[in-house]
Amino acid sequence: MLGMSIIEIIGYLGSLLVASSMLFNSIIKLRWFSLMGNLMFTIYGFTIGAYPVGVVNAFIMLTNIFYLSKMYMKKENFRTLEVRPDNKYLLDFLDFHSLDIQKFFPSFNPQSGHDVSLLILRDMQVAGVFLAEAKGNQLCIKLDYVTPQYRDLKLGRYIYDEYQHQFKEKGFTEFKSGSYSKKNDKYLKKLGFKFSDNNKIPIFSKPIY
C-alpha cells in the first residue's frame, strides 16, 4: 500500500471487511464485520465526495447496529434434553456434523463411552451437544460441540455457569477437558477454564459450584 493516501487505505480496508463478513456462518460475526466495513466506507465516501456511497453505507451501518442491539438484548430460552448415548437423533446429529466436529475434536469417536449425553436447545432448536464421562467427582468432557450459527459463547456460558448446579446435584465438583485443538483451547479459556500440564499432560479444569 506504499504511495496510497490514508483515505484510500480506509477504502480498501472497508472492502476487505465487508467481503470477509460473507465468510462467517455466525450472524453476529457477519454483522460486526459488515458494521466495521460500512463505517470505513461511510468515512471514505463522504471524504472523497462520493455521497451515494457514504449515504448507502451509513444506512447499512445503522441497520447493522439496530439488529446487533436486538440480538444482544433478546431474551433467549436455553434448555437441555438428556438422551441415551445410543439415541438415534444424537447419532445422526453427530454423523451429519462429523466433518465440522473434527476441526475442534479431531480424535473424537462417537462410539466411545460417555455417561452424560445432552442435546442443548436454544429457543427449542438443537444448537449443540455435550458429552462427558464421569470419573469420581470429575466430569470429563468428551465433546462440547455447537453448530456454526450459534457460536457466540452463549451455549457454553449456559452449560458451564447457569446449568452447572444440575451437575453439582449429581455429585460432580469439577469439569475436566483435554487439549483437543487450539480452537477448543481458546474457547475453554474464554469460559473460565484453567490450564495445567501436570505430568506433561495438558488439562483444562473448572470447578463446579
Backbone as ProteinMPNN parsed JSONL, in Angstrom:
{"seq_chain_A": "MLGMSIIEIIGYLGSLLVASSMLFNSIIKLRWFSLMGNLMFTIYGFTIGAYPVGVVNAFIMLTNIFYLSKMYMKKENFRTLEVRPDNKYLLDFLDFHSLDIQKFFPSFNPQSGHDVSLLILRDMQVAGVFLAEAKGNQLCIKLDYVTPQYRDLKLGRYIYDEYQHQFKEKGFTEFKSGSYSKKNDKYLKKLGFKFSDNNKIPIFSKPIY", "coords_chain_A": {"N_chain_A": [[0.819, -1.208, 0.0], [2.141, 1.131, -0.429], [2.548, 4.549, -1.141], [-0.134, 5.089, -1.192], [-2.887, 7.102, -0.109], [-4.186, 7.903, 3.172], [-6.972, 7.818, 3.156], [-7.498, 6.205, 0.96], [-6.485, 3.784, 1.849], [-8.278, 3.325, 3.952], [-10.578, 2.908, 2.424], [-9.923, 0.519, 1.045], [-9.611, -1.212, 3.236], [-12.217, -1.16, 4.209], [-13.526, -2.464, 2.09], [-12.311, -4.983, 2.308], [-13.185, -5.834, 4.857], [-15.999, -5.928, 4.557], [-16.189, -7.86, 2.54], [-15.004, -10.012, 3.906], [-16.9, -10.479, 5.868], [-18.789, -12.03, 4.655], [-17.862, -14.569, 4.867], [-18.453, -15.758, 7.244], [-20.302, -18.06, 9.235], [-21.629, -17.472, 11.511], [-24.126, -15.253, 12.416], [-23.861, -13.018, 14.04], [-21.068, -12.44, 13.984], [-20.876, -11.925, 11.267], [-22.428, -9.58, 11.028], [-20.981, -7.81, 12.697], [-18.478, -7.568, 11.371], [-19.393, -6.581, 8.932], [-20.482, -4.184, 9.853], [-18.166, -2.764, 10.707], [-16.861, -2.555, 8.257], [-18.749, -1.058, 6.808], [-18.67, 1.322, 8.268], [-16.107, 2.271, 7.651], [-16.388, 2.564, 4.887], [-18.331, 4.54, 4.863], [-16.957, 6.742, 5.933], [-15.007, 6.927, 3.955], [-16.564, 7.417, 1.625], [-17.865, 9.943, 2.141], [-15.631, 11.523, 2.521], [-14.25, 11.605, 0.043], [-16.158, 12.73, -1.461], [-18.006, 11.108, -2.648], [-20.981, 10.882, -2.301], [-23.342, 9.202, -2.575], [-22.234, 6.643, -2.038], [-21.359, 7.04, 0.606], [-23.816, 7.631, 1.91], [-25.416, 5.301, 1.474], [-23.862, 3.333, 2.768], [-23.821, 4.368, 5.343], [-26.475, 4.048, 6.003], [-26.693, 1.202, 5.912], [-24.904, 0.618, 7.943], [-26.232, 1.678, 10.209], [-28.411, -0.025, 10.159], [-27.169, -2.485, 10.732], [-26.3, -1.926, 13.341], [-28.777, -1.672, 14.604], [-29.859, -4.302, 14.368], [-27.888, -5.818, 15.653], [-28.126, -4.791, 18.223], [-30.682, -5.738, 18.852], [-30.166, -8.496, 18.842], [-28.378, -8.793, 21.005], [-29.94, -7.904, 23.099], [-32.069, -9.57, 23.103], [-34.06, -11.933, 24.812], [-33.255, -15.123, 25.251], [-34.197, -18.582, 25.223], [-32.838, -21.258, 26.913], [-32.273, -24.713, 27.188], [-31.803, -28.134, 28.209], [-31.745, -31.439, 26.875], [-31.713, -34.542, 28.047], [-30.389, -37.498, 26.791], [-30.12, -40.962, 25.773], [-26.922, -42.565, 25.216], [-27.024, -44.007, 22.835], [-29.01, -42.836, 21.408], [-30.987, -42.266, 18.557], [-31.364, -39.817, 17.187], [-29.299, -38.285, 18.282], [-27.004, -39.711, 17.388], [-27.339, -39.437, 14.618], [-27.132, -36.673, 14.404], [-24.467, -36.258, 15.224], [-23.182, -37.618, 13.181], [-23.959, -36.137, 10.922], [-22.701, -33.687, 11.413], [-20.072, -34.387, 11.484], [-17.652, -33.75, 10.045], [-17.226, -31.048, 10.679], [-17.052, -31.248, 13.447], [-14.636, -32.606, 13.703], [-12.777, -30.593, 13.318], [-12.529, -29.354, 15.745], [-12.466, -31.349, 17.637], [-10.499, -33.53, 16.881], [-9.881, -36.187, 17.514], [-12.197, -37.347, 18.292], [-14.483, -39.938, 18.933], [-17.537, -41.174, 18.136], [-18.48, -43.554, 19.104], [-17.246, -44.008, 21.475], [-17.345, -44.44, 25.038], [-19.614, -42.623, 27.147], [-21.042, -40.958, 29.945], [-22.796, -38.884, 30.319], [-25.111, -37.443, 28.246], [-26.149, -34.845, 26.428], [-28.465, -32.946, 24.594], [-28.355, -29.666, 23.538], [-30.584, -27.087, 23.662], [-31.681, -24.162, 21.998], [-33.909, -21.715, 22.115], [-35.653, -23.777, 21.515], [-34.439, -25.004, 19.369], [-32.124, -27.428, 18.289], [-28.975, -26.765, 19.159], [-26.503, -27.611, 19.936], [-24.275, -30.163, 21.317], [-23.46, -31.947, 24.246], [-21.222, -34.094, 25.636], [-20.034, -36.26, 28.123], [-17.826, -37.973, 30.42], [-18.048, -39.678, 33.482], [-15.802, -39.547, 36.145], [-15.269, -40.433, 39.122], [-15.738, -37.668, 41.139], [-15.364, -35.971, 39.085], [-16.207, -34.466, 35.966], [-15.571, -35.402, 32.915], [-14.999, -33.963, 29.898], [-15.977, -35.078, 26.79], [-17.025, -34.239, 24.397], [-17.954, -31.067, 23.341], [-19.859, -29.523, 21.452], [-20.936, -26.975, 19.245], [-23.2, -25.82, 16.837], [-22.32, -23.99, 13.817], [-23.815, -21.494, 13.44], [-24.503, -20.714, 15.969], [-22.318, -19.978, 17.495], [-21.468, -18.097, 19.747], [-20.651, -18.106, 22.31], [-22.751, -18.25, 24.115], [-24.086, -20.689, 24.577], [-22.067, -22.153, 25.783], [-21.642, -20.652, 28.13], [-24.071, -21.07, 29.286], [-24.099, -23.887, 29.824], [-21.756, -24.245, 31.444], [-21.996, -22.389, 33.458], [-24.742, -21.407, 34.183], [-26.14, -23.865, 34.157], [-24.651, -25.542, 35.7], [-25.304, -26.214, 38.316], [-26.973, -28.358, 38.133], [-25.253, -30.438, 37.573], [-23.806, -30.41, 39.908], [-25.683, -31.303, 41.757], [-25.671, -33.952, 41.13], [-23.381, -34.816, 42.227], [-20.959, -34.005, 41.125], [-17.936, -32.112, 41.113], [-16.121, -30.814, 39.561], [-15.216, -29.74, 36.266], [-13.465, -31.325, 33.64], [-11.156, -31.246, 30.95], [-9.412, -32.365, 28.081], [-6.705, -31.178, 25.963], [-7.84, -30.608, 23.012], [-7.809, -29.218, 20.589], [-6.458, -26.176, 19.177], [-8.402, -24.252, 18.731], [-10.495, -25.123, 20.372], [-9.222, -25.018, 22.837], [-8.889, -22.25, 23.149], [-11.547, -21.493, 23.315], [-12.317, -22.756, 25.75], [-10.746, -21.34, 27.596], [-11.898, -18.812, 27.427], [-14.228, -19.356, 28.729], [-13.558, -19.588, 31.335], [-11.977, -21.748, 32.143], [-9.081, -23.25, 33.593], [-5.701, -23.759, 32.732], [-3.422, -26.485, 32.943], [-0.416, -28.459, 33.07], [0.32, -30.889, 34.318], [2.483, -33.611, 34.816], [3.159, -33.394, 32.192], [0.89, -33.587, 30.684], [-1.54, -31.921, 29.025], [-4.186, -30.238, 30.542], [-7.446, -28.92, 31.038], [-9.399, -27.291, 33.47], [-12.29, -26.626, 35.535], [-13.952, -25.499, 38.373], [-17.003, -26.776, 39.815], [-19.591, -25.105, 41.167]], "CA_chain_A": [[0.0, 0.0, 0.0], [3.026, 2.284, -0.495], [2.103, 5.594, -2.028], [-1.568, 5.32, -1.038], [-3.292, 8.032, 0.939], [-4.896, 7.268, 4.29], [-8.375, 7.58, 2.8], [-7.522, 5.04, 0.071], [-6.291, 2.608, 2.709], [-9.564, 3.115, 4.636], [-11.486, 2.325, 1.434], [-9.554, -0.879, 0.826], [-9.929, -1.97, 4.463], [-13.67, -1.308, 4.225], [-13.856, -3.525, 1.124], [-11.848, -6.26, 2.865], [-14.046, -6.223, 5.981], [-17.318, -6.304, 4.036], [-16.026, -9.147, 1.855], [-14.725, -11.023, 4.931], [-18.125, -10.77, 6.616], [-19.541, -13.064, 3.938], [-17.249, -15.877, 5.121], [-18.841, -16.256, 8.557], [-21.602, -18.707, 9.445], [-22.256, -16.786, 12.642], [-24.773, -13.995, 12.011], [-23.312, -11.922, 14.839], [-19.773, -12.078, 13.418], [-21.129, -11.328, 9.958], [-22.899, -8.197, 11.187], [-19.909, -6.991, 13.257], [-17.514, -7.258, 10.313], [-20.088, -5.704, 7.992], [-20.592, -2.87, 10.501], [-16.869, -2.083, 10.652], [-16.624, -2.218, 6.856], [-19.652, 0.044, 6.442], [-18.163, 2.542, 8.911], [-14.972, 2.756, 6.858], [-16.914, 3.021, 3.599], [-19.033, 5.808, 5.098], [-15.899, 7.754, 6.036], [-14.39, 7.022, 2.628], [-17.49, 8.03, 0.681], [-18.071, 11.365, 2.413], [-14.357, 12.235, 2.406], [-13.895, 11.837, -1.368], [-17.277, 13.374, -2.146], [-18.903, 10.116, -3.258], [-22.045, 10.892, -1.299], [-24.2, 7.997, -2.606], [-21.52, 5.57, -1.329], [-21.397, 7.361, 2.034], [-25.186, 7.54, 2.43], [-25.85, 3.898, 1.486], [-23.134, 2.6, 3.81], [-24.283, 4.87, 6.635], [-27.764, 3.39, 6.246], [-26.423, -0.204, 6.238], [-24.253, 0.629, 9.254], [-27.285, 1.859, 11.217], [-29.196, -1.257, 10.154], [-26.397, -3.48, 11.485], [-26.35, -1.546, 14.761], [-30.124, -1.99, 15.079], [-30.054, -5.753, 14.522], [-26.975, -6.29, 16.691], [-28.742, -4.425, 19.508], [-31.777, -6.686, 19.079], [-29.587, -9.807, 19.153], [-27.794, -8.795, 22.347], [-30.984, -7.634, 24.088], [-33.103, -10.608, 23.031], [-34.075, -12.94, 25.864], [-33.346, -16.435, 24.632], [-34.5, -19.693, 26.115], [-31.917, -22.384, 26.809], [-32.6, -25.876, 27.986], [-31.102, -29.338, 27.772], [-32.531, -32.656, 26.751], [-30.83, -35.668, 28.308], [-30.73, -38.647, 25.951], [-29.236, -42.116, 25.89], [-25.778, -42.478, 24.294], [-27.35, -44.617, 21.552], [-30.176, -42.159, 20.845], [-30.872, -42.2, 17.097], [-31.19, -38.43, 16.766], [-27.949, -37.882, 18.686], [-26.038, -40.327, 16.481], [-27.496, -38.808, 13.306], [-26.602, -35.314, 14.55], [-23.009, -36.371, 15.239], [-22.75, -38.032, 11.851], [-24.189, -35.025, 9.998], [-21.729, -32.62, 11.689], [-18.797, -35.039, 11.787], [-16.506, -33.032, 9.487], [-17.021, -29.833, 11.466], [-16.625, -31.68, 14.78], [-13.226, -32.982, 13.624], [-11.948, -29.389, 13.386], [-12.357, -28.983, 17.147], [-12.195, -32.586, 18.383], [-10.036, -34.439, 15.82], [-9.79, -37.584, 17.944], [-13.488, -37.769, 18.838], [-15.088, -41.164, 18.421], [-18.92, -41.217, 18.64], [-18.757, -44.845, 19.738], [-16.583, -44.082, 22.788], [-18.32, -44.375, 26.13], [-19.831, -41.399, 27.91], [-22.112, -41.135, 30.937], [-23.728, -37.756, 30.205], [-25.398, -37.108, 26.845], [-27.121, -33.753, 26.426], [-28.738, -32.072, 23.453], [-28.551, -28.319, 24.062], [-31.6, -26.394, 22.858], [-31.713, -22.7, 22.067], [-35.242, -21.411, 21.574], [-36.175, -25.08, 21.087], [-33.663, -25.531, 18.25], [-30.927, -28.128, 18.749], [-27.838, -25.915, 18.793], [-25.239, -28.228, 20.294], [-24.242, -31.446, 22.017], [-22.479, -32.043, 25.335], [-20.995, -35.477, 26.04], [-18.991, -36.314, 29.154], [-17.635, -39.221, 31.142], [-17.901, -39.49, 34.926], [-14.661, -40.177, 36.804], [-15.413, -39.981, 40.501], [-16.499, -36.415, 41.194], [-14.983, -35.154, 37.93], [-16.972, -34.654, 34.741], [-14.56, -35.281, 31.86], [-15.68, -33.589, 28.656], [-15.602, -35.798, 25.585], [-17.417, -33.395, 23.264], [-18.789, -29.889, 23.577], [-19.94, -29.013, 20.079], [-22.002, -26.026, 18.94], [-23.305, -25.61, 15.397], [-21.69, -22.708, 13.458], [-24.631, -20.284, 13.571], [-24.729, -20.38, 17.381], [-21.028, -19.868, 18.187], [-21.273, -16.789, 20.363], [-20.329, -18.428, 23.709], [-23.922, -18.292, 24.989], [-24.351, -22.068, 24.992], [-21.015, -22.521, 26.724], [-21.918, -20.0, 29.424], [-25.248, -21.735, 29.856], [-23.72, -25.2, 30.361], [-20.714, -24.204, 32.475], [-22.329, -21.449, 34.526], [-26.131, -21.484, 34.63], [-26.628, -25.238, 34.287], [-23.735, -26.388, 36.446], [-25.902, -26.702, 39.57], [-27.538, -29.674, 37.847], [-24.145, -31.381, 37.72], [-23.449, -30.446, 41.324], [-26.663, -32.148, 42.434], [-25.322, -35.342, 40.851], [-22.15, -35.128, 42.938], [-19.741, -33.565, 40.433], [-17.345, -30.898, 41.676], [-15.154, -30.206, 38.656], [-15.157, -30.086, 34.851], [-12.12, -31.603, 33.138], [-11.093, -31.396, 29.498], [-8.101, -32.435, 27.482], [-6.423, -30.176, 24.94], [-8.211, -31.301, 21.78], [-7.424, -28.388, 19.44], [-6.193, -24.794, 19.586], [-9.673, -23.524, 18.75], [-11.252, -25.503, 21.561], [-8.486, -24.487, 23.996], [-9.233, -20.829, 23.245], [-12.949, -21.471, 23.766], [-12.357, -23.105, 27.176], [-10.163, -20.237, 28.365], [-12.896, -17.741, 27.48], [-15.291, -19.772, 29.643], [-13.049, -19.63, 32.707], [-11.198, -22.94, 32.442], [-7.676, -23.023, 33.887], [-4.823, -24.729, 32.074], [-2.286, -27.047, 33.685], [0.232, -29.544, 32.328], [0.923, -31.824, 35.247], [2.983, -34.835, 34.158], [3.263, -33.065, 30.769], [-0.381, -33.857, 30.024], [-2.325, -30.681, 29.096], [-5.538, -30.41, 31.087], [-8.213, -27.727, 31.404], [-10.338, -27.62, 34.547], [-13.115, -25.55, 36.076], [-14.765, -26.03, 39.487], [-18.464, -26.732, 39.766], [-20.033, -24.542, 42.441]], "C_chain_A": [[0.86, 1.268, 0.0], [2.488, 3.289, -1.503], [0.625, 5.9, -1.943], [-1.819, 6.344, 0.058], [-4.041, 7.268, 2.027], [-6.326, 6.931, 3.891], [-8.495, 6.404, 1.827], [-7.369, 3.744, 0.865], [-7.587, 2.274, 3.443], [-10.561, 2.467, 3.676], [-11.201, 0.855, 1.19], [-9.87, -1.742, 2.05], [-11.428, -2.189, 4.582], [-14.113, -2.422, 3.3], [-13.502, -4.895, 1.688], [-12.763, -6.746, 3.977], [-15.428, -6.661, 5.503], [-17.247, -7.653, 3.337], [-15.813, -10.273, 2.867], [-15.981, -11.419, 5.693], [-18.936, -11.882, 5.973], [-19.026, -14.474, 4.218], [-17.736, -16.519, 6.419], [-20.217, -16.927, 8.537], [-22.377, -18.006, 10.552], [-22.82, -15.441, 12.187], [-24.183, -12.814, 12.77], [-21.959, -11.478, 14.289], [-19.937, -11.405, 12.072], [-21.523, -9.857, 10.104], [-21.811, -7.29, 11.765], [-18.896, -6.602, 12.183], [-18.132, -6.329, 9.273], [-20.185, -4.288, 8.551], [-19.282, -2.097, 10.407], [-16.526, -1.675, 9.221], [-17.479, -1.05, 6.396], [-19.192, 1.367, 7.041], [-17.021, 3.133, 8.084], [-15.428, 3.275, 5.495], [-17.659, 4.354, 3.743], [-18.03, 6.952, 5.175], [-15.284, 8.009, 4.662], [-15.29, 7.792, 1.653], [-17.654, 9.525, 0.892], [-16.782, 12.167, 2.238], [-14.012, 12.551, 0.968], [-15.036, 12.473, -2.154], [-18.19, 12.417, -2.873], [-20.079, 9.912, -2.305], [-23.007, 9.699, -1.381], [-23.562, 6.815, -1.869], [-21.6, 5.802, 0.175], [-22.777, 7.168, 2.629], [-25.646, 6.087, 2.542], [-25.163, 3.129, 2.604], [-23.492, 3.086, 5.21], [-25.609, 4.209, 7.013], [-27.558, 1.924, 6.645], [-25.771, -0.32, 7.616], [-25.286, 0.751, 10.373], [-28.172, 0.619, 11.309], [-28.488, -2.356, 10.933], [-26.421, -3.188, 12.983], [-27.709, -1.924, 15.36], [-30.282, -3.478, 15.339], [-29.086, -6.359, 15.543], [-27.531, -5.983, 18.082], [-29.869, -5.386, 19.851], [-31.242, -8.057, 19.493], [-29.068, -9.861, 20.587], [-28.838, -8.577, 23.442], [-32.045, -8.726, 24.135], [-32.957, -11.618, 24.161], [-34.291, -14.301, 25.225], [-33.589, -17.515, 25.678], [-33.532, -20.838, 25.853], [-32.42, -23.525, 27.682], [-31.819, -27.072, 27.443], [-32.084, -30.501, 27.716], [-31.571, -33.824, 26.933], [-31.313, -36.884, 27.517], [-29.76, -39.784, 26.228], [-28.079, -41.983, 24.895], [-26.068, -43.065, 22.911], [-28.611, -44.014, 20.918], [-29.99, -41.923, 19.346], [-30.652, -40.77, 16.619], [-29.78, -37.956, 17.089], [-26.91, -38.426, 17.703], [-26.113, -39.724, 15.079], [-26.924, -37.386, 13.309], [-25.077, -35.335, 14.482], [-22.468, -36.751, 13.863], [-22.872, -36.874, 10.852], [-23.117, -33.942, 10.151], [-20.317, -33.16, 11.879], [-17.579, -34.277, 11.261], [-16.196, -31.766, 10.277], [-16.534, -30.181, 12.873], [-15.132, -31.993, 14.781], [-12.29, -31.773, 13.683], [-11.618, -29.022, 14.831], [-11.966, -30.18, 18.01], [-11.729, -33.663, 17.389], [-9.982, -35.906, 16.218], [-11.123, -38.126, 18.462], [-14.021, -39.005, 18.126], [-16.501, -41.271, 18.979], [-19.272, -42.526, 19.334], [-18.093, -44.982, 21.104], [-17.601, -43.868, 23.898], [-18.417, -42.997, 26.766], [-21.065, -41.592, 28.792], [-23.166, -40.037, 30.874], [-23.881, -37.404, 28.738], [-26.504, -36.059, 26.821], [-27.234, -33.11, 25.051], [-29.027, -30.695, 24.039], [-29.482, -27.559, 23.124], [-31.538, -24.893, 23.082], [-32.976, -22.245, 21.353], [-35.823, -22.632, 20.867], [-35.529, -25.613, 19.807], [-32.427, -26.241, 18.808], [-29.708, -27.371, 18.23], [-26.499, -26.554, 19.119], [-25.413, -29.528, 21.041], [-23.152, -31.4, 23.08], [-22.404, -33.501, 25.773], [-19.853, -35.513, 27.051], [-18.973, -37.67, 29.839], [-17.414, -38.912, 32.618], [-16.692, -40.264, 35.436], [-14.627, -39.679, 38.239], [-16.268, -38.739, 40.541], [-16.13, -35.469, 40.054], [-15.844, -35.502, 36.714], [-16.023, -34.36, 33.58], [-15.243, -35.096, 30.503], [-15.111, -34.365, 27.476], [-15.917, -34.965, 24.335], [-18.293, -32.256, 23.754], [-18.852, -29.163, 22.239], [-21.155, -28.109, 19.907], [-22.024, -25.801, 17.432], [-22.857, -24.187, 15.038], [-22.526, -21.461, 13.721], [-24.862, -19.853, 15.012], [-23.432, -20.193, 18.162], [-20.778, -18.45, 18.683], [-21.033, -16.916, 21.867], [-21.549, -18.559, 24.622], [-24.24, -19.706, 25.462], [-23.315, -22.536, 25.996], [-21.254, -21.922, 28.101], [-23.122, -20.642, 30.099], [-24.854, -23.051, 30.529], [-22.791, -25.076, 31.56], [-20.994, -23.234, 33.611], [-23.759, -21.669, 35.038], [-26.578, -22.911, 34.943], [-25.792, -26.075, 35.263], [-24.296, -26.894, 37.775], [-26.542, -28.079, 39.373], [-26.462, -30.764, 37.978], [-23.749, -31.522, 39.19], [-24.397, -31.353, 42.094], [-26.391, -33.63, 42.205], [-23.979, -35.737, 41.453], [-20.865, -34.703, 42.264], [-19.246, -32.245, 41.014], [-16.402, -30.193, 40.711], [-15.35, -30.697, 37.217], [-13.698, -30.338, 34.485], [-12.181, -31.753, 31.622], [-9.649, -31.528, 29.064], [-7.912, -31.286, 26.508], [-6.656, -30.832, 23.591], [-7.816, -30.542, 20.519], [-7.19, -26.968, 19.943], [-7.488, -23.983, 19.676], [-10.47, -23.852, 20.005], [-10.559, -25.013, 22.832], [-8.846, -23.02, 24.229], [-10.652, -20.642, 23.781], [-13.04, -21.743, 25.266], [-11.812, -21.97, 28.043], [-11.155, -19.075, 28.503], [-14.004, -18.054, 28.481], [-14.782, -19.994, 31.071], [-12.304, -20.888, 33.098], [-9.739, -22.558, 32.665], [-6.837, -24.15, 33.285], [-3.725, -25.205, 33.013], [-1.688, -28.168, 32.851], [1.001, -30.458, 33.271], [1.291, -33.11, 34.511], [3.021, -34.672, 32.645], [2.015, -33.447, 29.973], [-1.241, -32.597, 30.133], [-3.767, -30.946, 29.517], [-6.16, -29.039, 31.346], [-9.236, -28.137, 32.471], [-11.101, -26.381, 34.996], [-13.962, -26.134, 37.192], [-16.239, -25.874, 39.237], [-18.953, -26.265, 41.125], [-21.492, -24.882, 42.724]], "O_chain_A": [[0.39, 2.343, 0.374], [2.03, 2.919, -2.584], [0.159, 6.864, -2.55], [-1.064, 6.44, 1.025], [-4.472, 6.133, 1.823], [-6.837, 5.87, 4.251], [-9.489, 5.678, 1.862], [-8.034, 2.745, 0.589], [-7.963, 1.107, 3.553], [-11.308, 1.572, 4.072], [-12.12, 0.038, 1.134], [-10.343, -2.87, 1.912], [-11.874, -3.257, 5.0], [-14.965, -3.234, 3.659], [-14.274, -5.847, 1.571], [-13.086, -7.932, 4.043], [-15.968, -7.654, 5.991], [-18.129, -8.495, 3.51], [-16.37, -11.36, 2.714], [-16.114, -12.567, 6.118], [-19.679, -12.592, 6.651], [-19.669, -15.458, 3.852], [-17.464, -17.693, 6.668], [-21.159, -16.437, 7.913], [-23.607, -17.952, 10.537], [-22.101, -14.602, 11.646], [-24.023, -11.731, 12.208], [-21.716, -10.281, 14.138], [-19.239, -10.441, 11.758], [-21.011, -8.996, 9.388], [-21.715, -6.126, 11.376], [-18.5, -5.44, 12.093], [-17.48, -5.403, 8.791], [-19.997, -3.312, 7.825], [-19.28, -0.914, 10.068], [-15.975, -0.599, 8.987], [-17.006, -0.163, 5.687], [-19.307, 2.414, 6.403], [-16.973, 4.34, 7.846], [-14.929, 4.288, 5.005], [-17.616, 5.194, 2.843], [-18.224, 8.002, 4.562], [-15.071, 9.153, 4.262], [-14.836, 8.696, 0.952], [-17.59, 10.298, -0.064], [-16.818, 13.337, 1.857], [-13.53, 13.647, 0.68], [-14.911, 12.727, -3.352], [-19.059, 12.845, -3.634], [-20.16, 8.906, -1.6], [-23.453, 9.22, -0.338], [-24.247, 6.073, -1.165], [-21.875, 4.874, 0.936], [-22.915, 6.613, 3.719], [-26.197, 5.681, 3.565], [-25.808, 2.358, 3.314], [-23.471, 2.305, 6.161], [-25.841, 3.857, 8.17], [-28.171, 1.451, 7.602], [-26.057, -1.254, 8.365], [-25.227, 0.021, 11.363], [-28.63, 0.253, 12.391], [-29.119, -3.078, 11.705], [-26.548, -4.104, 13.796], [-27.784, -2.431, 16.479], [-30.775, -3.882, 16.392], [-29.439, -7.32, 16.227], [-27.425, -6.797, 18.999], [-30.004, -5.805, 21.0], [-31.795, -8.703, 20.383], [-29.285, -10.841, 21.299], [-28.648, -9.011, 24.579], [-32.826, -8.804, 25.084], [-31.857, -12.1, 24.434], [-35.374, -14.597, 24.72], [-33.233, -17.374, 26.848], [-33.416, -21.327, 24.73], [-32.929, -23.308, 28.781], [-31.25, -27.017, 26.353], [-33.1, -30.531, 28.412], [-30.717, -34.072, 26.081], [-32.487, -37.25, 27.567], [-28.711, -39.587, 26.841], [-28.236, -41.358, 23.846], [-25.439, -42.676, 21.927], [-29.203, -44.601, 20.012], [-28.944, -41.434, 18.92], [-29.832, -40.538, 15.731], [-29.137, -37.301, 16.268], [-26.04, -37.688, 17.241], [-25.088, -39.523, 14.427], [-26.309, -36.954, 12.334], [-24.468, -34.534, 13.773], [-21.422, -36.259, 13.439], [-21.978, -36.665, 10.031], [-22.673, -33.352, 9.165], [-19.451, -32.448, 12.389], [-16.574, -34.17, 11.964], [-15.03, -31.451, 10.515], [-15.691, -29.475, 13.426], [-14.435, -31.683, 15.748], [-11.127, -31.917, 14.06], [-10.563, -28.452, 15.11], [-11.23, -30.041, 18.987], [-12.474, -34.597, 17.091], [-10.033, -36.781, 15.354], [-11.178, -39.228, 19.007], [-14.01, -39.1, 16.899], [-16.662, -41.445, 20.187], [-20.257, -42.596, 20.07], [-18.341, -45.953, 21.818], [-18.606, -43.186, 23.703], [-17.416, -42.294, 26.904], [-22.004, -42.299, 28.426], [-24.297, -40.23, 31.32], [-22.898, -37.101, 28.061], [-27.653, -36.349, 27.152], [-26.23, -32.773, 24.425], [-29.854, -30.569, 24.942], [-29.195, -27.409, 21.937], [-31.365, -24.42, 24.205], [-33.093, -22.374, 20.134], [-36.398, -22.537, 19.783], [-36.026, -26.576, 19.223], [-31.758, -25.716, 19.698], [-29.443, -27.337, 17.029], [-25.464, -26.096, 18.635], [-26.527, -29.946, 21.359], [-22.06, -30.882, 22.845], [-23.396, -34.074, 26.225], [-18.823, -34.868, 26.853], [-19.959, -38.407, 29.839], [-16.674, -37.989, 32.96], [-16.562, -41.465, 35.201], [-14.037, -38.64, 38.537], [-17.394, -38.737, 40.043], [-16.532, -34.305, 40.052], [-16.164, -36.666, 36.468], [-15.713, -33.202, 33.301], [-15.969, -35.972, 30.032], [-13.912, -34.312, 27.203], [-15.176, -34.987, 23.352], [-19.255, -32.467, 24.493], [-18.02, -28.309, 21.934], [-22.255, -28.428, 20.36], [-20.974, -25.611, 16.819], [-22.992, -23.274, 15.853], [-21.987, -20.457, 14.185], [-25.358, -18.754, 15.259], [-23.453, -20.246, 19.391], [-19.982, -17.704, 18.112], [-21.192, -15.947, 22.609], [-21.405, -18.939, 25.784], [-24.62, -19.905, 26.616], [-23.645, -23.236, 26.954], [-21.09, -22.597, 29.117], [-23.184, -20.743, 31.325], [-25.232, -23.302, 31.673], [-23.009, -25.726, 32.583], [-20.298, -23.255, 34.626], [-23.959, -22.067, 36.185], [-27.32, -23.13, 35.9], [-26.179, -27.19, 35.612], [-23.816, -27.896, 38.305], [-26.643, -28.867, 40.313], [-26.741, -31.872, 38.438], [-23.402, -32.609, 39.653], [-23.969, -32.089, 42.983], [-26.827, -34.472, 42.991], [-23.491, -36.844, 41.229], [-19.781, -35.0, 42.766], [-20.04, -31.371, 41.363], [-15.929, -29.094, 41.001], [-15.608, -31.875, 36.969], [-12.802, -29.643, 34.966], [-13.134, -32.314, 31.079], [-8.763, -30.875, 29.617], [-8.837, -30.514, 26.255], [-5.783, -31.53, 23.077], [-7.522, -31.154, 19.492], [-7.67, -26.601, 21.015], [-7.655, -23.147, 20.564], [-11.051, -22.964, 20.628], [-11.225, -24.634, 23.796], [-9.079, -22.601, 25.363], [-10.917, -19.753, 24.59], [-13.759, -21.043, 25.978], [-12.361, -21.68, 29.105], [-11.243, -18.439, 29.553], [-14.641, -17.148, 29.018], [-15.502, -20.53, 31.913], [-12.019, -21.084, 34.279], [-9.22, -21.654, 32.01], [-7.211, -25.322, 33.325], [-3.169, -24.423, 33.783], [-2.374, -28.761, 32.018], [2.175, -30.76, 33.052], [0.523, -33.625, 33.7], [2.931, -35.647, 31.899], [2.066, -33.61, 28.754], [-1.639, -32.234, 31.241], [-4.467, -31.767, 28.924], [-5.489, -28.118, 31.811], [-9.855, -29.197, 32.378], [-10.631, -25.251, 34.859], [-14.624, -27.153, 36.996], [-16.675, -24.959, 38.538], [-18.752, -26.951, 42.128], [-22.029, -24.485, 43.758]]}, "name": "protein", "num_of_chains": 1, "seq": "MLGMSIIEIIGYLGSLLVASSMLFNSIIKLRWFSLMGNLMFTIYGFTIGAYPVGVVNAFIMLTNIFYLSKMYMKKENFRTLEVRPDNKYLLDFLDFHSLDIQKFFPSFNPQSGHDVSLLILRDMQVAGVFLAEAKGNQLCIKLDYVTPQYRDLKLGRYIYDEYQHQFKEKGFTEFKSGSYSKKNDKYLKKLGFKFSDNNKIPIFSKPIY"}
